[in-house]
């Protein structure tokens, strides 16, 4: 086995799943950056590709309230403030605050999981 990340995981230096179960990075692979020969490599999280909007099942639309923030909207609709990124993915926004910028706007709430 030549995969340095797997060797670090196997040695216990990197947890096999370093992210919270609700994290958007759960399941995203780790990679290793070697800045120069002889310099200790640095582990980093590989790029997370946002799913295509049409591939995300929408359960319902929610109306944004004046007091909403992305985390509050996620807590109200999905039961966890940590799931705000799922709503951002379902609405194809990269900045979650775009979800709640306009009170009265309707946003798609994804179905499944929390």
C-alpha positions in Angstrom: 0.0 0.0 0.0 1.5 3.3 -1.1 -1.3 5.7 -0.2 0.2 8.0 2.5 -3.3 9.2 3.7 -4.3 5.6 4.3 -1.1 4.9 6.1 -1.7 7.9 8.4 -5.3 6.7 9.0 -4.1 3.2 9.7 -1.5 4.6 12.1 -4.2 6.5 13.9 -2.7 9.9 13.1 -5.8 10.9 11.1 -9.2 9.7 12.2 -10.9 7.5 9.6 -13.9 9.9 9.6 -12.8 13.3 11.0 -16.1 15.0 10.4 -19.4 15.2 12.3 -22.1 13.0 10.8 -24.0 16.2 9.8 -21.0 17.9 8.2 -21.0 18.7 4.5 -17.5 17.2 4.4 -18.5 13.8 5.7 -17.3 11.2 3.2 -15.1 13.7 1.3 -11.7 12.2 0.9 -8.5 13.5 2.5 -5.5 14.2 0.5 -1.9 15.1 1.2 0.0 18.1 0.0 3.8 17.9 -0.1 5.0 21.5 -0.5 8.6 20.6 -1.3 10.9 17.6 -1.0 11.9 17.1 2.5 9.1 19.2 3.9 6.5 17.3 5.9 3.3 16.8 3.9 0.1 18.4 5.1 -3.2 16.6 5.0 -6.2 18.5 3.6 -9.8 17.9 2.6 -10.2 17.3 -1.1 -12.7 19.3 -3.0 -16.4 18.7 -2.3 -18.5 18.7 -5.5 -21.9 20.2 -4.9 -24.6 17.8 -6.3 -26.6 19.0 -9.3 -29.8 20.8 -8.2 -32.0 18.4 -10.2 -30.5 15.4 -8.3 -31.7 16.7 -4.9 -35.2 15.7 -3.8 -37.1 18.6 -2.5 -39.6 17.9 0.3 -41.2 21.3 0.6 -40.7 25.0 0.1 -40.3 27.2 3.2 -40.9 30.9 3.4 -38.0 32.9 4.8 -38.9 34.9 7.9 -37.4 38.3 8.7 -35.4 36.8 11.6 -34.1 33.8 9.7 -30.4 33.0 9.2 -29.3 29.9 7.4 -28.8 28.0 10.6 -32.2 29.0 12.0 -33.9 28.1 8.8 -32.2 24.7 8.9 -33.1 24.2 12.5 -36.8 25.1 11.8 -37.1 23.0 8.7 -34.6 20.1 9.0 -34.3 19.9 12.8 -30.6 20.8 12.9 -28.8 24.1 12.4 -25.8 22.2 11.1 -27.8 21.1 8.1 -27.9 24.6 6.5 -25.6 23.5 3.8 -28.2 20.9 2.6 -30.6 23.8 2.0 -27.9 25.8 0.2 -27.2 22.8 -2.1 -30.9 22.3 -2.8 -31.1 26.0 -3.9 -27.8 26.0 -5.8 -26.3 28.8 -3.7 -22.7 28.9 -2.6 -23.2 31.6 0.0 -25.8 30.2 2.5 -26.7 33.8 3.5 -28.3 34.2 0.1 -31.0 31.8 1.4 -32.2 34.3 4.0 -31.4 37.7 2.4 -35.0 38.3 1.3 -37.8 37.8 3.9 -40.8 36.2 2.2 -38.7 34.4 -0.4 -39.4 30.7 -0.9 -36.5 28.3 -0.6 -36.5 24.6 -1.4 -36.0 22.3 1.6 -34.4 18.9 0.7 -36.0 15.7 1.8 -34.2 12.9 3.6 -31.6 12.7 6.4 -30.8 15.4 8.9 
